[in-house]
Amino acid sequence: MQTRLRRLLDALATGLIAALLLPTAPAAADEPAFTSDFRLGECEWESEGENPFFPLEVGVFQRLEGESDGEEVVVLNRVTPKTKDIWLKIDGKQTRVRTRVLKETEWVDGELAEIAFNYVAVCEPRNDAVYFGEQVFNYEDGEVVNNDGSWMAGKDGATPGILMPGTFLLGSRYQQEVAPGVAEDRGEHTDMGLEVEVEAGSFSGCVEVMDTNPLGPPGPGDRKVYCPGVGLTIDEDVELVDFRGLDEDDDD
């Protein structure tokens, strides 16, 4: 997703090239690839679902706050009542998928920096949270300056990615976005069974995902922690300060 994931690079592609040119180089090229084949033809699509680490139910939100590079950052993620139909070919068949619209808003030092509308559906019965694209509005001084990072599955060679599999398997590596040259974020499962304490509360059974972006500058990736029934709890320098579940009133 656009807000916190565009800045970092995983060195996998470089390692593969180096291994081809220098057979005696370290075995970075032996690492498993990031899969983009998700057997989507087997899915029954739902615009809401109960993925344990990515709750996709209207009214759920996460508010995260923290400091990054000396700036105060606030991120609000909300599952909205809105849906969006996306048409694309799956296994050669033109298919309509009704996705749920997730609104993601980021402020930096009190100034609006970005609004992104993310389109997500649940693949049943696996309960995968599948990512079909996003519409991004980047702001400066209160004005939209560009839509960099926007993409849509079924257009310009883009295909769906996975935001969170229904089953968390340690070591899994997968494409979150598959929009060549525009959005290519990737996830790797690096830890599980975590105990997490943040301002919003204490949580157990949490998992860690390292997000990398081959289109961004070099770096180890963004560390994200997701907790059962809550969703995103830590995103690098920002942490969960408030969240809402389905059993609470949504009167905002």
DONU-595738 format. One record per residue (C-alpha): residue number from 1; residue in one letter; x, y, z. Coordinates in steps of 0.02 Angstrom, whole numbers, plus 50000, padded with zeros to 5 digits. Layout:
residues N
+------+------+-------+-------+-------+
| resi | resn |    xx |    yy |    zz |
+------+------+-------+-------+-------+
|  NUM |    A |     X |     Y |     Z |
...
+------+------+-------+-------+-------+
This chain:
residues 252
+------+------+-------+-------+-------+
| resi | resn |    xx |    yy |    zz |
+------+------+-------+-------+-------+
|    1 |    M | 50000 | 50000 | 50000 |
|    2 |    Q | 50062 | 50169 | 49954 |
|    3 |    T | 50085 | 50268 | 50113 |
|    4 |    R | 50232 | 50186 | 50200 |
|    5 |    L | 50299 | 50062 | 50073 |
|    6 |    R | 50376 | 50154 | 49925 |
|    7 |    R | 50547 | 50200 | 49993 |
|    8 |    L | 50648 | 50043 | 50014 |
|    9 |    L | 50736 | 49914 | 49903 |
|   10 |    D | 50766 | 49729 | 49924 |
|   11 |    A | 50929 | 49674 | 49842 |
|   12 |    L | 50862 | 49511 | 49772 |
|   13 |    A | 50867 | 49562 | 49588 |
|   14 |    T | 51044 | 49627 | 49604 |
|   15 |    G | 51097 | 49466 | 49688 |
|   16 |    L | 51025 | 49362 | 49547 |
|   17 |    I | 51122 | 49460 | 49416 |
|   18 |    A | 51283 | 49451 | 49517 |
|   19 |    A | 51264 | 49264 | 49537 |
|   20 |    L | 51247 | 49242 | 49349 |
|   21 |    L | 51403 | 49345 | 49314 |
|   22 |    L | 51506 | 49278 | 49460 |
|   23 |    P | 51468 | 49094 | 49495 |
|   24 |    T | 51575 | 49098 | 49651 |
|   25 |    A | 51476 | 49242 | 49728 |
|   26 |    P | 51377 | 49212 | 49890 |
|   27 |    A | 51215 | 49116 | 49871 |
|   28 |    A | 51093 | 49261 | 49885 |
|   29 |    A | 51019 | 49203 | 49720 |
|   30 |    D | 50969 | 49039 | 49805 |
|   31 |    E | 50837 | 49130 | 49908 |
|   32 |    P | 50660 | 49085 | 49856 |
|   33 |    A | 50577 | 49202 | 49733 |
|   34 |    F | 50432 | 49317 | 49777 |
|   35 |    T | 50283 | 49225 | 49706 |
|   36 |    S | 50151 | 49313 | 49601 |
|   37 |    D | 50051 | 49157 | 49555 |
|   38 |    F | 49908 | 49151 | 49678 |
|   39 |    R | 49789 | 49027 | 49592 |
|   40 |    L | 49654 | 49161 | 49585 |
|   41 |    G | 49544 | 49053 | 49474 |
|   42 |    E | 49504 | 48948 | 49628 |
|   43 |    C | 49434 | 49097 | 49725 |
|   44 |    E | 49258 | 49142 | 49773 |
|   45 |    W | 49266 | 49330 | 49796 |
|   46 |    E | 49197 | 49424 | 49945 |
|   47 |    S | 49211 | 49611 | 49982 |
|   48 |    E | 49220 | 49575 | 50169 |
|   49 |    G | 49308 | 49439 | 50267 |
|   50 |    E | 49392 | 49383 | 50425 |
|   51 |    N | 49575 | 49363 | 50384 |
|   52 |    P | 49648 | 49354 | 50561 |
|   53 |    F | 49786 | 49482 | 50527 |
|   54 |    F | 49695 | 49589 | 50400 |
|   55 |    P | 49514 | 49615 | 50458 |
|   56 |    L | 49412 | 49674 | 50310 |
|   57 |    E | 49249 | 49725 | 50393 |
|   58 |    V | 49164 | 49894 | 50378 |
|   59 |    G | 49205 | 50007 | 50526 |
|   60 |    V | 49374 | 49931 | 50568 |
|   61 |    F | 49515 | 50057 | 50576 |
|   62 |    Q | 49690 | 50082 | 50641 |
|   63 |    R | 49765 | 50248 | 50693 |
|   64 |    L | 49954 | 50246 | 50704 |
|   65 |    E | 50068 | 50384 | 50764 |
|   66 |    G | 50255 | 50410 | 50781 |
|   67 |    E | 50408 | 50508 | 50728 |
|   68 |    S | 50503 | 50474 | 50567 |
|   69 |    D | 50658 | 50573 | 50515 |
|   70 |    G | 50616 | 50705 | 50644 |
|   71 |    E | 50438 | 50729 | 50583 |
|   72 |    E | 50276 | 50684 | 50671 |
|   73 |    V | 50179 | 50557 | 50569 |
|   74 |    V | 49997 | 50507 | 50588 |
|   75 |    V | 49920 | 50368 | 50482 |
|   76 |    L | 49735 | 50323 | 50481 |
|   77 |    N | 49677 | 50164 | 50394 |
|   78 |    R | 49489 | 50136 | 50379 |
|   79 |    V | 49382 | 50001 | 50299 |
|   80 |    T | 49243 | 50103 | 50217 |
|   81 |    P | 49066 | 50052 | 50170 |
|   82 |    K | 49109 | 50082 | 49987 |
|   83 |    T | 49146 | 49948 | 49857 |
|   84 |    K | 49223 | 49954 | 49684 |
|   85 |    D | 49196 | 49829 | 49544 |
|   86 |    I | 49354 | 49784 | 49450 |
|   87 |    W | 49352 | 49687 | 49287 |
|   88 |    L | 49502 | 49584 | 49237 |
|   89 |    K | 49549 | 49418 | 49159 |
|   90 |    I | 49576 | 49275 | 49280 |
|   91 |    D | 49633 | 49111 | 49200 |
|   92 |    G | 49586 | 49186 | 49032 |
|   93 |    K | 49407 | 49225 | 49084 |
|   94 |    Q | 49341 | 49402 | 49101 |
|   95 |    T | 49292 | 49417 | 49284 |
|   96 |    R | 49209 | 49548 | 49391 |
|   97 |    V | 49275 | 49563 | 49569 |
|   98 |    R | 49185 | 49673 | 49694 |
|   99 |    T | 49319 | 49746 | 49806 |
|  100 |    R | 49308 | 49839 | 49971 |
|  101 |    V | 49377 | 50017 | 49974 |
|  102 |    L | 49506 | 50050 | 50111 |
|  103 |    K | 49548 | 50233 | 50141 |
|  104 |    E | 49724 | 50269 | 50199 |
|  105 |    T | 49770 | 50446 | 50253 |
|  106 |    E | 49939 | 50512 | 50310 |
|  107 |    W | 49985 | 50677 | 50392 |
|  108 |    V | 50164 | 50737 | 50417 |
|  109 |    D | 50192 | 50874 | 50548 |
|  110 |    G | 50007 | 50910 | 50542 |
|  111 |    E | 50001 | 50932 | 50353 |
|  112 |    L | 49903 | 50814 | 50241 |
|  113 |    A | 50031 | 50714 | 50140 |
|  114 |    E | 49931 | 50577 | 50056 |
|  115 |    I | 49762 | 50497 | 50033 |
|  116 |    A | 49752 | 50325 | 49952 |
|  117 |    F | 49599 | 50221 | 49910 |
|  118 |    N | 49648 | 50037 | 49910 |
|  119 |    Y | 49543 | 49901 | 49830 |
|  120 |    V | 49544 | 49735 | 49921 |
|  121 |    A | 49440 | 49575 | 49912 |
|  122 |    V | 49447 | 49411 | 50006 |
|  123 |    C | 49482 | 49248 | 49915 |
|  124 |    E | 49373 | 49113 | 49991 |
|  125 |    P | 49398 | 48981 | 50056 |
|  126 |    R | 49582 | 49023 | 50083 |
|  127 |    N | 49540 | 49190 | 50165 |
|  128 |    D | 49681 | 49281 | 50074 |
|  129 |    A | 49668 | 49471 | 50071 |
|  130 |    V | 49699 | 49507 | 49886 |
|  131 |    Y | 49752 | 49679 | 49824 |
|  132 |    F | 49678 | 49743 | 49660 |
|  133 |    G | 49750 | 49918 | 49654 |
|  134 |    E | 49746 | 50091 | 49728 |
|  135 |    Q | 49707 | 50270 | 49681 |
|  136 |    V | 49835 | 50387 | 49761 |
|  137 |    F | 49827 | 50574 | 49792 |
|  138 |    N | 49990 | 50653 | 49848 |
|  139 |    Y | 49977 | 50824 | 49930 |
|  140 |    E | 50086 | 50976 | 49957 |
|  141 |    D | 50024 | 51134 | 50044 |
|  142 |    G | 49848 | 51066 | 50042 |
|  143 |    E | 49845 | 51035 | 49854 |
|  144 |    V | 49854 | 50874 | 49754 |
|  145 |    V | 50021 | 50873 | 49662 |
|  146 |    N | 50017 | 50702 | 49579 |
|  147 |    N | 49944 | 50527 | 49580 |
|  148 |    D | 50110 | 50432 | 49584 |
|  149 |    G | 50092 | 50252 | 49639 |
|  150 |    S | 49915 | 50228 | 49571 |
|  151 |    W | 49880 | 50063 | 49483 |
|  152 |    M | 49738 | 49946 | 49442 |
|  153 |    A | 49738 | 49759 | 49411 |
|  154 |    G | 49686 | 49721 | 49233 |
|  155 |    K | 49763 | 49880 | 49163 |
|  156 |    D | 49937 | 49911 | 49089 |
|  157 |    G | 49997 | 49736 | 49132 |
|  158 |    A | 49953 | 49746 | 49317 |
|  159 |    T | 49886 | 49593 | 49408 |
|  160 |    P | 49824 | 49567 | 49588 |
|  161 |    G | 49944 | 49543 | 49733 |
|  162 |    I | 49923 | 49477 | 49910 |
|  163 |    L | 49916 | 49593 | 50060 |
|  164 |    M | 49901 | 49452 | 50188 |
|  165 |    P | 49879 | 49265 | 50157 |
|  166 |    G | 49742 | 49179 | 50254 |
|  167 |    T | 49872 | 49063 | 50329 |
|  168 |    F | 50032 | 49139 | 50395 |
|  169 |    L | 50182 | 49030 | 50350 |
|  170 |    L | 50353 | 49082 | 50411 |
|  171 |    G | 50471 | 49118 | 50266 |
|  172 |    S | 50333 | 49150 | 50137 |
|  173 |    R | 50380 | 49280 | 50006 |
|  174 |    Y | 50251 | 49357 | 49890 |
|  175 |    Q | 50212 | 49508 | 49782 |
|  176 |    Q | 50093 | 49629 | 49864 |
|  177 |    E | 50080 | 49737 | 49708 |
|  178 |    V | 50109 | 49678 | 49530 |
|  179 |    A | 50111 | 49837 | 49425 |
|  180 |    P | 50276 | 49836 | 49329 |
|  181 |    G | 50373 | 49998 | 49347 |
|  182 |    V | 50236 | 50079 | 49452 |
|  183 |    A | 50205 | 49977 | 49609 |
|  184 |    E | 50301 | 49818 | 49651 |
|  185 |    D | 50296 | 49803 | 49841 |
|  186 |    R | 50337 | 49631 | 49914 |
|  187 |    G | 50311 | 49545 | 50081 |
|  188 |    E | 50413 | 49416 | 50175 |
|  189 |    H | 50356 | 49328 | 50334 |
|  190 |    T | 50499 | 49346 | 50457 |
|  191 |    D | 50428 | 49310 | 50631 |
|  192 |    M | 50272 | 49251 | 50721 |
|  193 |    G | 50202 | 49220 | 50895 |
|  194 |    L | 50253 | 49396 | 50950 |
|  195 |    E | 50198 | 49488 | 51106 |
|  196 |    V | 50169 | 49672 | 51068 |
|  197 |    E | 50136 | 49818 | 51183 |
|  198 |    V | 50088 | 49986 | 51108 |
|  199 |    E | 49983 | 50133 | 51165 |
|  200 |    A | 49824 | 50048 | 51101 |
|  201 |    G | 49854 | 49896 | 51211 |
|  202 |    S | 49945 | 49731 | 51232 |
|  203 |    F | 49924 | 49595 | 51100 |
|  204 |    S | 49987 | 49418 | 51078 |
|  205 |    G | 50004 | 49299 | 50932 |
|  206 |    C | 50063 | 49439 | 50818 |
|  207 |    V | 50165 | 49416 | 50659 |
|  208 |    E | 50304 | 49513 | 50573 |
|  209 |    V | 50314 | 49552 | 50387 |
|  210 |    M | 50460 | 49639 | 50302 |
|  211 |    D | 50400 | 49744 | 50155 |
|  212 |    T | 50523 | 49786 | 50017 |
|  213 |    N | 50509 | 49888 | 49858 |
|  214 |    P | 50628 | 49855 | 49712 |
|  215 |    L | 50581 | 50025 | 49637 |
|  216 |    G | 50642 | 50122 | 49789 |
|  217 |    P | 50812 | 50166 | 49862 |
|  218 |    P | 50921 | 50032 | 49944 |
|  219 |    G | 50873 | 49975 | 50117 |
|  220 |    P | 50822 | 49824 | 50221 |
|  221 |    G | 50635 | 49856 | 50205 |
|  222 |    D | 50491 | 49914 | 50314 |
|  223 |    R | 50452 | 49810 | 50469 |
|  224 |    K | 50267 | 49785 | 50494 |
|  225 |    V | 50181 | 49693 | 50636 |
|  226 |    Y | 50002 | 49630 | 50625 |
|  227 |    C | 49900 | 49566 | 50772 |
|  228 |    P | 49749 | 49450 | 50771 |
|  229 |    G | 49583 | 49540 | 50756 |
|  230 |    V | 49671 | 49708 | 50753 |
|  231 |    G | 49774 | 49713 | 50594 |
|  232 |    L | 49921 | 49831 | 50570 |
|  233 |    T | 49997 | 49872 | 50740 |
|  234 |    I | 50174 | 49930 | 50700 |
|  235 |    D | 50235 | 50007 | 50537 |
|  236 |    E | 50419 | 50051 | 50557 |
|  237 |    D | 50418 | 50210 | 50663 |
|  238 |    V | 50230 | 50225 | 50690 |
|  239 |    E | 50130 | 50120 | 50813 |
|  240 |    L | 49947 | 50088 | 50847 |
|  241 |    V | 49866 | 50214 | 50964 |
|  242 |    D | 49683 | 50176 | 50929 |
|  243 |    F | 49578 | 50047 | 50838 |
|  244 |    R | 49398 | 49994 | 50826 |
|  245 |    G | 49316 | 49825 | 50804 |
|  246 |    L | 49145 | 49777 | 50740 |
|  247 |    D | 49067 | 49768 | 50912 |
|  248 |    E | 49090 | 49955 | 50940 |
|  249 |    D | 48987 | 50097 | 50870 |
|  250 |    D | 49058 | 50187 | 50718 |
|  251 |    D | 48988 | 50362 | 50737 |
|  252 |    D | 49130 | 50462 | 50661 |
+------+------+-------+-------+-------+
